[in-house]
Amino acid sequence: MSEVARFFAEVQDNLDRLRTDSAVRQASLDWINAIAPYKYTYNFTWLGRPIIQFPQDLEALQEIIWATKPDLIIETGIAHGGSLIFHASMLQLLGNDGRVLGVDVDIRDHNRAEIEAHSMFEHIDMIQGSSIENDVVERVSKTASKAGRVMVVLDSNHTHTHVLRELELYAPLVTRGCYLVVCDTLIEDMPEGSFPDRPWGKGDNPRTAVRAYLDKTSRFKIDTDIDAKLQISVSPGGYLKCVAD
């Protein structure tokens, strides 16, 4: 066995052991609950734009994009635009002239101005409108039909009904070998009442939508290696690899 192969075999062993270590998982959840009042995910930027994510998830997305080399990354939910900038910077590193397409029901003027002024904007297109409206889906689907390899990230409204509908509409756009990432599945693991000002919570969130969708399809499998690797993630069980056409 080569030294490179030996290293990655050790990594896989680490992941296999982490996958079954309930004490580590509970410690991760305890930390997440402790940090939540400080809006931890709000405290980071990517190339100057706020990116509302755990840094660990950005590492996972980087690995996915580098390994799968998508030509198009579709993301629902734009907010401050940090994730769009992140995806665009990764595609620029790939050097494949890839595009990022962001969809949001309300692209606020100040955010739009900052995104459009960014050096990564040359790789980005944006659509304002609900991600589940027919005309928006048609525009996204038209763009996807012209791309080779397509990746999708769902990070908009986090209710079960909305995410399940997004899955039904956007999962078919993902090409074999690429990923469908469903954000904020972590909501299901948070204590009851963690989101008093939001329409989602335990039993009504992206995790429940993923479970319902996977019951109806064999095209996607949860990448449990990513969950084991990250431990701290907003998307446990939400990294879905497309394994069939």
Secondary structure in CASP SS format (residue, H / E / C, confidence):
PFRMAT SS
TARGET T0000
AUTHOR 0000-0000-0000
METHOD secondary structure of the structure
MODEL  1
M C 1.00
S C 1.00
E H 1.00
V H 1.00
A H 1.00
R H 1.00
F H 1.00
F H 1.00
A H 1.00
E H 1.00
V H 1.00
Q H 1.00
D H 1.00
N H 1.00
L H 1.00
D H 1.00
R H 1.00
L H 1.00
R H 1.00
T C 1.00
D C 1.00
S H 1.00
A H 1.00
V H 1.00
R H 1.00
Q H 1.00
A H 1.00
S H 1.00
L H 1.00
D H 1.00
W H 1.00
I H 1.00
N H 1.00
A H 1.00
I H 1.00
A H 1.00
P H 1.00
Y H 1.00
K C 1.00
Y H 1.00
T H 1.00
Y H 1.00
N H 1.00
F C 1.00
T E 1.00
W E 1.00
L C 1.00
G C 1.00
R E 1.00
P E 1.00
I C 1.00
I C 1.00
Q C 1.00
F C 1.00
P H 1.00
Q H 1.00
D H 1.00
L H 1.00
E H 1.00
A H 1.00
L H 1.00
Q H 1.00
E H 1.00
I H 1.00
I H 1.00
W H 1.00
A H 1.00
T H 1.00
K C 1.00
P C 1.00
D C 1.00
L E 1.00
I E 1.00
I E 1.00
E E 1.00
T E 1.00
G C 1.00
I C 1.00
A C 1.00
H C 1.00
G C 1.00
G H 1.00
S H 1.00
L H 1.00
I H 1.00
F H 1.00
H H 1.00
A H 1.00
S H 1.00
M H 1.00
L H 1.00
Q H 1.00
L H 1.00
L H 1.00
G C 1.00
N C 1.00
D C 1.00
G C 1.00
R E 1.00
V E 1.00
L E 1.00
G E 1.00
V E 1.00
D E 1.00
V C 1.00
D C 1.00
I C 1.00
R C 1.00
D H 1.00
H H 1.00
N H 1.00
R H 1.00
A H 1.00
E H 1.00
I H 1.00
E H 1.00
A H 1.00
H C 1.00
S H 1.00
M H 1.00
F H 1.00
E H 1.00
H H 1.00
I E 1.00
D E 1.00
M E 1.00
I E 1.00
Q E 1.00
G C 1.00
S C 1.00
S C 1.00
I C 1.00
E C 1.00
N H 1.00
D H 1.00
V H 1.00
V H 1.00
E H 1.00
R H 1.00
V H 1.00
S H 1.00
K H 1.00
T H 1.00
A H 1.00
S H 1.00
K C 1.00
A C 1.00
G C 1.00
R C 1.00
V E 1.00
M E 1.00
V E 1.00
V E 1.00
L E 1.00
D C 1.00
S C 1.00
N C 1.00
H C 1.00
T C 1.00
H H 1.00
T H 1.00
H H 1.00
V H 1.00
L H 1.00
R H 1.00
E H 1.00
L H 1.00
E H 1.00
L H 1.00
Y H 1.00
A H 1.00
P H 1.00
L H 1.00
V C 1.00
T C 1.00
R C 1.00
G C 1.00
C C 1.00
Y E 1.00
L E 1.00
V E 1.00
V E 1.00
C C 1.00
D C 1.00
T H 1.00
L H 1.00
I H 1.00
E H 1.00
D H 1.00
M C 1.00
P C 1.00
E C 1.00
G C 1.00
S C 1.00
F C 1.00
P C 1.00
D C 1.00
R C 1.00
P C 1.00
W C 1.00
G E 1.00
K C 1.00
G C 1.00
D E 1.00
N C 1.00
P H 1.00
R H 1.00
T H 1.00
A H 1.00
V H 1.00
R H 1.00
A H 1.00
Y H 1.00
L H 1.00
D C 1.00
K C 1.00
T C 1.00
S C 1.00
R C 1.00
F E 1.00
K E 1.00
I E 1.00
D C 1.00
T H 1.00
D H 1.00
I H 1.00
D H 1.00
A H 1.00
K H 1.00
L H 1.00
Q C 1.00
I C 1.00
S C 1.00
V C 1.00
S C 1.00
P C 1.00
G C 1.00
G C 1.00
Y E 1.00
L E 1.00
K E 1.00
C E 1.00
V C 1.00
A C 1.00
D C 1.00
END
